[in-house]
Amino acid sequence: MNIGLLGCGVVGGGIMDFCAERTDLHVTKVLVRRERPELGERAVTDIGAITGDAGIGIVIEVMGGLHPAYEYICQALRSGKHVVTANKQLVAEHGCELLELARKNHVNY
């Protein structure tokens, strides 16, 4: 499965390491705030590069905070992407709404 990763700090780096050891999970794009030359062409600064990529089936959000994580997750769900998040604050404040949005778009949150 191709993955779009939102954030590449400690947790995001761990996800990339985990996926690198597997043959069934591929981080194909990583949303970053600043240049990350070590990511090569996988690094993107526009969420549309991930949500508009038909080859990406799942988005993993590890940015933290409410904004822009909330907006990015909504866009991913509306684009038909499954979403996984480690963002407890976001789940606490918008979890029910995001679950409903996922249901309406026939994806998992």
C-alpha positions, 0 to 999 in steps of 0.5 A, spaced: 500 500 500 502 506 498 502 511 504 502 519 504 505 521 510 503 528 514 509 530 518 516 527 518 519 528 525 521 523 530 514 519 529 514 520 522 521 518 521 519 511 525 514 510 520 518 511 515 523 506 518 518 501 519 515 501 512 522 501 509 523 494 512 517 491 509 515 490 502 507 491 502 508 498 505 511 504 501 511 511 503 511 515 497 510 522 499 511 526 505 508 533 507 514 537 510 514 544 512 522 545 510 526 542 505 528 535 507 533 533 501 534 526 504 527 525 502 528 526 495 522 527 490 518 524 496 518 531 499 512 535 498 509 542 501 502 541 498 497 537 501 494 536 494 500 532 492 498 527 496 490 528 496 490 528 489 495 522 488 490 516 486 496 511 487 496 513 495 491 509 499 492 511 506 494 518 509 498 517 516 498 524 520 503 525 525 504 533 525 500 534 531 496 540 533 489 541 531 491 546 525 493 545 519 492 537 521 484 537 521 484 541 515 489 536 511 485 530 514 478 532 512 481 533 505 484 526 505 478 523 507 474 527 502 479 525 497 477 517 498 484 516 503 484 512 509 487 516 515 491 514 521 493 519 526 497 519 532 494 526 534 490 525 541 488 532 541 485 532 534 481 525 536 479 528 542 476 535 539 474 532 532 473 525 532 466 524 532 466 529 526 472 525 522 469 518 523 462 521 520 466 524 514 470 517 513 463 514 513 460 518 508 466 517 503 467 510 504 474 510 508 476 508 515 479 513 520 
